[in-house]
Amino acid sequence: MRLKLISCEVLARQVYYVAALAPHVVDIELIDKGLHNEPDDLRQQLQASIDAVPAERYDAILLGYGLCSNSIAGLVSQELPLVAPRTHDCIALFLGSAERYADEFRETPGTYWYVADYIERGSDDAGQNVALGSMGDEDSMQATYEEYVAKYGQDNADYLMEVMGAWQKHYSRAAYVENTDMPLPDYQDQVREIAGRRSWRFEELAGSLLLVRDLIEGRWDPERFLVAPPGHMIVATNDARILDSVPADLPQA
């Protein structure tokens, strides 16, 4: 097979590593992680990338995304199957399964997730914009702060952000995911510092390439992957399946 993979850049190391060892050809396109903060913009970018794929060259289009705030809901490939993991977001792709992510969420819902890939693409070393989990929280807070400074001045902006900073109290754990199958630079000290500053418990968890590997190598069992036929649109199911597809020409409720 020859496959086209369109993926969030936070999975860059994983997808290139797995693709290099895959039994078939995989061409990869990475999308800016910052678009997660604007799901409609991300959806438009993904659809444009899908539309640009030359159907005669590939057997399927893969998405290196979860549902991600409904960012992939509404996507359709007119001529090729569109394959996506049945996950809510990228964290399951780092942990290796949606089930494991769900177990972690049930056990410790107040978790901020950190991975080397996202930290490397963060904006600074003070903890801003380096978290994978609840992805948009820190980015959007920074954007809000800048907006408040422009509107109300720095003193008022600082006060408003202090009040809004209560969102951090809902979190109790900083989870650092490290994949021993593919050793990466170690950012544990940085995450420990962030956790200490926010009075969160630090915990290291073992990552897994299983879900990424099966996506790229074509093991698309229906329990873990949606394979949307050509002309079918991805939809959110709001149940354990997470994703489904419907003919794109059907009227939507």
N, C-alpha and C positions, 0 to 999 in steps of 0.2 A: 504493500500500500504506500501511497504518498499522501501525507496528511499536512494540513495547515493548522497550526496552533496559534490562537490569539489569546494572550495571557497578560494578567497584571504583572507589572515589572517586579513586584515583591517576590514573585516565584522564579525570577530569572535564573538563579543558580540551579535550582531544582530541575526546571524544565530543560535547560541546556545539558545538564549532566545526564538526565534520563534519555533525552533525545539522542545524545551521542552514542549511547549503548543500545538504542532501539533496533529491532530487526528490520525496520523499514525507514524510508526517508521522511523526516519531519522538518518543515520550514516554520520558523517561529517569528511572531510579531509581538513585541511588547508594548503595552499601553501604560501611560503615565499613571502612577498610583494616586496622584492628587485628584484625579477625576472621581474617585470614590466619594468625595465630599459633595458632588453634584450628580446624583444618579441619572437624571435626565440627560445631562451632557455626556456621561459615560455611555449610556445606552445609544445615543446618537453616534458616538465615535465607534462603538463596537459594530453597530449596523453598517456604518460606512466601510469599516474594515472587512466585514463579511461580504458586502456587495462588491468589493474590489477584488475578491478572490477569483482567479480564472478557473471556472469549473472544469475545464478540459484537462487541467494539470493535477487535480486532486481527487481523492476518493471520499474525503470527509473534512469538515471543519471542526476543530476542537476548541473549547473555551476553557481557559485556565482561570475560571471564576466560580464562585458559588452564586447564590441568588443575589447577594450583596445589595441589600436595600432595594430589591426589585430592579436592579440595574439591567439584568439580562432578560427580565420579563418583557415580552413584546418583540424579541429578536426573531428573525426568520431568514433562512437561507433558501433561495428559490430553486437552486439546482443541485445542492449537495446536502447530505445529512449533516445535522448540527448536533454535536455531542457535548454534554455538560454534566459534571458531577452533581449528584443530588445532595448538595450541601447548602447551608445558609450563607456561609462566607468562607474566606480563604483559610481561616484557622483550621478547619477540618482537613484541608489539603496539607497542612504542615504536620498535623497529628496522625494522618493516615486513614481516618475514617470519620464519617458523620456521627457514628455511634459513640466513638470515644469522646468526641467533642461534646455530645449531648450529656454523656456521663460526667464529664468535668464540669459542665455548666450546672447540672443538677446538684453536684457536690459543693461547688464554690461558684455561685453565680456572679459574685463581685470580683471578677478576675480581669486584669489588664494583661494582654498577651504581647510578648516581645520575641522577635526572631532577628537573627543577624542581618538578614536581607533588608528588613524594613529599617532597622537602626542605621545601616549603611546609607540608606536613602533619605534619612531624616535631615532636619535643617540645622541642628546644632547639637552640642554636647551637654545641654542643660536639661534634657528630658523632653523638650518640645518636639512633637511630631515624630517620635520614634516608636510609638506603640502600634501594633497590628490590631489588637483587640479593641473594640469600640472605636474603630478607625476613624474617624472624622471628628471625635470629640476634641482632641487637642488642636487639630488643624482649624476647626471651626471656631474654637475659643480664641485662638490667636487672631483670626480674621475679625471676630467680633470686637476684640480689644482695639485693634487698629481703627475700626469704624467708630468706636466710642471716643477714642482720642480725637479723631477728626471732628466729631460732632460736639463733644462736651468738654474737651480738654483732658489733660493727663490725670489730674487729681480726681476728677469725677469718674474717669474711666477706671482708675485703680480701685476706687470704692465699689463700683458696679461689678467689676470682675472678682473682687473679694467675696461679694455676696453670691455671685454665680458660681464661684469656686466650690460651693457646697456639693456639687456633683461628685467631687472626688471622694466624699465620705461614703458613697455607696460602694466603693471598692475596698477590698481587704487583701488582695493577693496580686503580686506581680509574678507572672509565670513566664519563664524563659525557656523556649523550646529549642533543643539542640539535637540535630540529627547525627547520630554516630556513624551512619552509613556514608555520610558525605561531610567530613569534618570541615567546619568553617572557622573564621576568626572568632575568638572568644570575647563576647561583650558582657559576660556575667557581672563583672565589677561595676560597669556602667548601670546595669539594671538594678543591682543591689543598692547602689547609691540613690537611684530614683525611688526605689521601694522604701529605703530608710527615710528619705526626705518626706515621703507621703504617709509614713507609718503603716505601710503594707507589708505583709509577709512575702518573703521571696521564696520561690520554688522553681527548681529546674525540672523540666519534663522531657522525656525522650520523644523526639520526633520520628516520623516514618515517611518514606517515599512511596508507600504502597499505592495510595490513591492516585498520585501523580504518575507513577509508573504504569498502572493499569489503564489510565486515561490515554497515555501516549502510545502504549504498546497494543492497544485495541481490545482489551478485555472489558467489554462494556456490558456487564450483566445488568439487567433492568432494575435490580434492587439498589444499585449504587450509581447508575448512570442513566441519564435521559438521552435517547437517540431520537431527535426530532426529524421526521422525514422531510424531504424537500417540499417547500411550500407550506410547512407547518410552523406555527409560532409558539415560542416558549411562553408558558404561563405559570404563575405561582399557584400551588394547590392549597396552601394553608393547612396542610396535614402532613403526615409522616413522609409522604412521597416528596414533598418540597416542590418538585417541578413536574410539569406535564407539557404536552403540546397539543394544539388544535389546529385544524385547517385555517390558514391565515385569512381566507376570504369570509369566514364566519363572522357575523356581528358579535361584538363583545358586550357583555353586560356592564 
